Amino acid sequence: MFKNILFASSGTPGSDNAAKLAFGLAEKQEAQLTLYHCYGVPSRGFATNVTDTRSGNMEQPDEAYQEWVREELNTTYAYQIEACTQPFRMEMSVGVPSTEILRLARTLRPDLIVMGASSAASDPNAARMRSIVGNTVRAVAKKAQCPVLIVNRPCTTCWHLFSNIVFCTDFSDAANHAFGFALKAARELQAKLYIVHAVDITTIQGMSMDQSEIERHTARMREKIDKLYLSRLDGFEGAEVIVREGIPYVEILKVARENEADLIVMAHHSADLPDDEADIGSTVEQVVLRSACPVASVTRAGYPE
């Protein structure tokens, strides 16, 4: 399933939980793991100094400084690196973090990019406190060809295996790509797959719904799931359909907790906008910030053959 994993680290505690998952997945899946760190943002003009992405200080990116950064990363992830028995390498460069991550991804063509929810956070809980995901994660999730696994909190059940996968749909084009990834993961990892749709009862086309309308709408959504997704299972028997009513991100999190989910798969955005124009959806963002398990954001079907 995952044979080539790219772990994009900020080198701060904000990436610690993502590091544990990335190394754990690589070990379980016997995958090639690349740890990438963008250690400096170039100054304007023709200056040779860079702004360190962790400290914010101006530094001269000579060989000695690069070696120091490499040693810092080796120390930070010493336990994971020592325990890793799979092919592993470390890449570093100067540039705008999101641009460099995407540049490396185009070269490596990974099956998965793993990131912390807030790349620059000095406190791993900072993303939840700020109620937004980091700008680097936003940019990478928007442009990446492969799924981006966003890890915001420690996951006690999924370091080595995903056994309960929750796929959330709003029936957009991006959701179709997300379903393909979720189904492939569930099939190859022999996991349970929950196909979830949350009916937003606060408003539908600007109008409030009474209970009879909610029930009719729920029935239509189940029929739509049967047509769009259950018809694509192709013999996979571990799927269950759940349609809830309420605030979408709240209902998604409830389903995840009730079923002990260790992976949530969602489309990067809900509106049928061009992928390059759509920002990360508000429901996805709220799920990422509050979920106890990693969230995979899917924008495209994957790298072209």
N, C-alpha and C positions, 0 to 999 in steps of 0.2 A: 504493500500500500504506500508506505513512505520509504523510498530508497535514497532520497536526496533531500536533506533538510538544511535550510538556512536559518540560523539563529542570529538575529540582529540585536546586539547588546549595546546599551548605553553605558555600560560599565558602572552603573549605580545600583543601589538596592532595588530600584524600580524594575530591574530586569532579573532579579534573583529567582522569582517564582517561574518565570519563563525559561530560565537556564535549566532548572531542575526538570521541567517538562521536556525541553528539547533534548537534553542528554538522555533522559529516560526513554523517550520515543526512539531515539537513534539506537539505543542498546536493544530494545525489544524488537524493533523492526529490522535490525542489522543494516542500518542505513549509514550512508556517508553524511557526516555532519560538518558544516562550515560555520564557524563562529566569526561574525563580522563586527567590527567596531570602527565607527567614524570618529577619530580622536580630535579633529580640529576643523573649524570653519574658517576658510581663507578671509583675510582682511580685504578691504576695498583697495582699488588701485593696484600698484605694483609692489606693495609691501610683501615681505616673505613671512611675516608672522601669521600665526593662526590663533583663533580663540578656542581654547580647550573646551570640549563639549561637556565635560564634567565639572570643572572648577570655574569656568568663565574667564580664566586668566589668559593673557597673551603669552604665547610660547613660540619658540623657534623650532620648527619640526625637522630637526636634523636627525642623524642616525642615532645619536645618544638618547634623544627624547623618545624616538620611536621604540627603541629597545626598552626604555623605562616603562612606556605604556604597555608593551607586550608582557613585561614581567609583572606589572600590576594586574593584568587580566589573568595571567597564569596563577597568580596568588588568589585572586577573587574566586576563580572557578577551579581551584586546585583539587578539591574533593571530587568534582564531577569528571575532570580531565583524567585524574588518576584511575578512576573506576571505569572509564570508557575503554571498551575493547574494540570498538568499531573505527573505521577510518575517520580521522579527525584532522582538521586544519584550521588555522587562524588567519584571517585576512584583516588588514587595517588600511585606512587611507584618509586623506584630507578632502573635505568637500561639504556640501549640504547633505546631512544625514539621509534624508529620504531619497534624494537623487542618487546617492552612492549605493544605497541598498537596492534600489530598482536597477541600477546599472549592473551590479553584481548578479542580481537575479536573472537578468537577461542572458548573462554569460553562463551561469550555472544551470539555469532552468530547473529550479528545485520543485519538488512535489508540494512543499509546504514552507512558508515563512513563519517563524515563531518570534513574537515580540511581547514586551511588557506593555501594559495599557498606557503608561506615561513614560516615554523614553528618557526624559530629563529629570524624573522625580528622584530626590534624595531620600524620600520616605516612600516605601512600597505602598503605603495607604494613601498617598497624596492624590492619586487620580480620583479615588472615590470622594475625597474631601472636596476636590475642585469641581466635581460633577461634569467633567469633560475628559475626553481621551486626548492624549498628546498629539501635537501637530504632525510629528513624524509618522505616527501610526495612521493618522488620517490620510496623509499623502500616499503612504505605501499601500494601504488597503484600497484606496481609490484607483491606483494605477497598476497594481500587481496582476499578472496573468494567472497566478496560482492562488489558492486559499491562503489567507493570513490568519494564523492562530494567535489570538490576543489573550494574554494571561494576566489577570489582575490580582488574583488571590491564590493562596496555596491550595492545591487540589490533592486531597489525601487518597483518592481512589484511582487517579488516572496517570500516574507516572509511567506505568508500564503497559496499560491496556485501557482502551475505551470499550466499555461493556453496555452502556446505556446512552444512546445518541438521540438528542431532541432536534428535529428539523422544524424550523418555523417558516411558514410561508404566507405571503400576501398575494401570491399568484402572478408576480411580476416576471419579466424575462430573467432578471438576475436570480430570482428564486428558483427558476428551472435549472440554472447552473448549480445552485447550491444543493438542490435535491440530488443531482447527479453525483456530486461529491459525497453527500451524506449516505446515499444508497451504496455507493462503492465501498465506503468505509465500513458500513454496517455488514455488508456481505463478506468482505475480506477479513474483518476482525471478528466475525460471528457475534455481532452485537445486536441488541434490541434497538429498533428504530421507531421513534414516536414522531408521527407526522402531525404537527400542531398548527392550528389557525385560531387566532383570537379575534372575535367579532368586537369591534370598538362600539360599545353601546352609548358612548357619550354623544356621538353624532354620526350620521351617515348622510352624505351629500348635504350637510348643513341642517339636517332635521333630526330631532329626537325620535327614538323608536319606542313603541309600546311593546309589551311582552309578546304579543302575537306576531308582530313584525320581527322581533328578535328570533323567535322560533322558526319563522319561515326563512329568514336570512341564514340561520344556522343550518337548516336542512339543505338550502341551496349550496352552501359552502362544502358540506359533506359530499354532495353530488359532484361538485367541482374537483374535490380531492380524489374521488374515485376515478374520474375521467383523466385528470392530469398526472396523477402520481401512482395510484394503485395499479393502473394499467401498465406501468413500467417496471413493476417489481420482478417480473420474469422468473417466477418460482421462489423468490425470497419470501419466507414465511414469518419472519420476525418483525413485522410492521404492525403498528397500532395507530389508529386515527383518533385524535382528540381535538374537539372543537369547543372552545370556551367563549364566554362573553364577559366583557369588562374592559379595563385599560390594558392594551396589548402587552406591554412589557411586564406588567404585574402578573398577568395570567401565564405568560411564558415562564417567568421565574417560579411561579407556583408549580407548574407542571414539572419543571426541572427538579425542584426540591422533592416533590411527591414521588418521583420515579428514580431518585438518586442518580440523576444524569451526571456523567463525567465529560460530556461534550455537547455544546449547543452549536448548531449550524444555521446561519442566517445569511440572507442576501445582504450585500453591502448597503444597498439603498432600495427603497420601496417604489418610488415613482419610476415610470417608464421613460426616464431621461437617458440621453447618451451617457455611456459609462464615464467618459472623460469629464462630464459636466456635473455629475451628481455627487454631492458630499455624502458622508456617512449618515445613514438614516437615524432619526432621533430615537426610534425604538431599539435599534441595534446598539446605539451608544448607551442607553439606559440599562440594557441587559448586560453589556460588557462591564459597566461600572458596578453592578450589583450582584452579578452571578458568582456563585461559589465554585464554578468550574470554568474551564477555558471556553472561549467563543470563537468559532471559525467564521470569518467574514469572507464571502465569496462574491466576486464581481463578474468574473469571466469563466468560460468553460475550461480554460487551461491553455498551455502553450500549443501552438499549431504544430502538427507533425512535420 
